[in-house]
Amino acid sequence: MTIEAASNNERLKFTIIDSGMPFDPTVQAEVDTTLSAKERKIGGLGIHIMRQNMDSMNYERMNNLNVLTLRKKFKNEE
């Protein structure tokens, strides 16, 4: 697994690359967060957290690698 991080004056960019089985988190179903922990299926909360906190989440399968790119814009403090 490789994790790359970059930033400029506008945003943060994280790229996560691994050679695991193909898995596109961007097409996974939303988690029902209204259910209690006992009622909810295991899995999906990490994806939910990323969807809630990142401005964009893109997945590609390139050269037998999973490539997930996450972007977060900086807030303008005025």
C-alpha positions, 0 to 999 in steps of 0.5 A: 500500500502506498499513501501519497499526500499533497497540498497547495493553497486551495486543497489537500489531496490524498492518493491511496494505492494498493494491489488488492482485489478491485474495490470501488468505494464510490459505488458502495451503498450508503450506510443507514446511520439511523440504525443502532450499532447492533442493527447495522451490518458490519462495514461501510462506516469508513466510506461514510466518513470519507463521503461526509468529510471529503469534497471528492472521492474518485476511484480508478483501477490502473495496472492491476492497482486500486487508486483512490483519490480524496480531495478536501478544499481549505475553508476560506477564513474571511 
